[in-house]
Amino acid sequence: MTSGITSRARRALGEDIRIRRAGARDTKRLTRLVRTSRAYQGPFAPMVAGYRVGHDYVETHRVFVAVGETSERLFGFYSLIVDPPELDLMFVSDDVQGAGIGRLLIEHLTDEAHLAGLTEVRIVSHPPAEGFYLSVGARRAGTVRAAPPAVMWDRPELVLPIA
């Protein structure tokens, strides 16, 4: 599954990418990706401080990882909640941002959402990621107000239509 990845990006990544369902063996790597994301440094750090992606989470939700075809290197992941439909988590490794991993994950998410019979998926975006979601077809639906102490800032609420 590399349709969203350019040949230049594949060369830079060193291998083809596949998306598979996350399992319990992935939880430590998922947690590390969340906690070390540059997008959550500075004022955004409290939101992921101590955050953990646990075994129960990956068993309960539709969590998918983008990994290297041969190395199993983690490039990114997302979590789709079906009821109510929402993109709960989406992270791409800092060192491969801009290589098409996020678009590949969104493409996979829309396929999964379609198979689940969903017509749209809600996204409460990290403010710096709003532009990315708009670029993949989401539309602005409103604002989710800050919820201190964990979230000290307003966040864009978007809706991704599922064709």
N, C-alpha and C positions, 0 to 999 in steps of 0.2 A: 504494500500500500504506500506508494510514493508519489501519487498523482499531484499533490500540492507542493512537492519538493523539486526544485530545478536541478538539472544535472550539475550545475556549478555548486549548488548547496550540497548535493550528495557527495561530491568530491571533497568539499570542505569538512563534511561530517565524517567522511571516511567509509561510509557504508550505507546501505539502504535502510529504511526505517519501516518498522511494522508496528501496528497498533494491536494490542491484546488486552484482555481483561486483567486487571490487577488482582493479585492474590496476597495472602498473608506475608509471603516472603518479600513483598515490595514495600511494606509499610515503613520501615526505617528509612529507605531511600526517598519515599514520598515526603515523609516528615522533614528530612534534611533539606529537600528542595524547597519546601514551604518556608522553613525557618531561615534559610540562607539567601532567599531571593533579594536581590538589590532593590526591587520595587517596594519592599517593606522595610527599608532602612530609614533612619531619621525619625520623623514624626509618626510614620506609619508602623514602626517597630512594635508598639504594644499589641497590635492586632494579632501578630503571629508569635509573640513571645510565649513560649510554653506550649504552642499548638502541637497537636499530635494527630497523625493519621493512623488510627488503630485498626487492628484486625476486624473488629466488629463493624467499623465504618466500611471497609472494602467488601465485607460480606453482605452488608445491608444495601449498599448503593451500587449504581452502575459506574464503577471506576475503571478507566481505561488508561493505559500507559503507552507512550510512544518510545520504543526502544530500538537499539541497533539490531539489525537482522541477525548478525552473528555474535556480537559482543554482549547484547542485552544491556548496553549502556542506556541509562534513563535520560531521555531528551525532554520529556514533559508528560503531563497527565491532565485529565479532567474527570469530574464527577457529575453525573446527571442524576438528579432526583426526579422521579416520574410523577409523584403525587404530593404536592402540586408541582408542575413542571418547572424546574429551575436548574441552571448551571450553578452548582454549589462551589466548586473549586476548579480553577484552571491555572496551571503554572507551566512555564517553559524555562528550562535551564538558562541561566544568564548568558553562558558562553555560546549558545546557539540561537539566541533571539535574532530575528530577521532572516532566518534560513528557511522559513515556511512551515515550521513545526506547529505553530499556533493555528495556521490556516488548515493544516492537515487534521489537527484535533477537532476543529470546528466542523470540517467536512464529515468526519466520523460521527461527531455528536449529532449532526442533523440527520444522518442515516439512522442512528440509534433511536432518535426521537420519532422519526417517521415510522420505524418498525413498531414502536410502542404506541402508535396512534395519536401522537401529540400534534397539535397544530401550531404551537408556539412554545418557546422556552424563555422564562424570565431570567434576566441577568442583573444582579446587583453588582455593579462594576467597581473595582478599585479605581479611583479617579484617574490615575495616569494611563489606565488600560482602555478607557472609554473610546478613544480614537480607533484602536484596533477592532473593537466589537462593531463600531459603526462601519468600518471598512469591510467587514465580512457579512453585512446585511442586517445587523440589528438596528432597531430604531429607538429613539429616546422616548420613554414613557413617563418619566417623572424623576423624583428625587427621594431617596431614603435618608431621612434625617439622622444625624449623629446619635449614637447610643452609648454614652460614656458609662464606664471607663474604658471599655475595650475599643470602641470605635468613636474617635473624637471628631470626625469630620463627616459631612454629608457625602453621600455616594450616588452616582447616577444609576437610575433604574432603566433598564433597556428590555426590549422584547425582540427575540430572534424568531422570525416566522419560519415555520417548517412547511416546505412544499410537498 
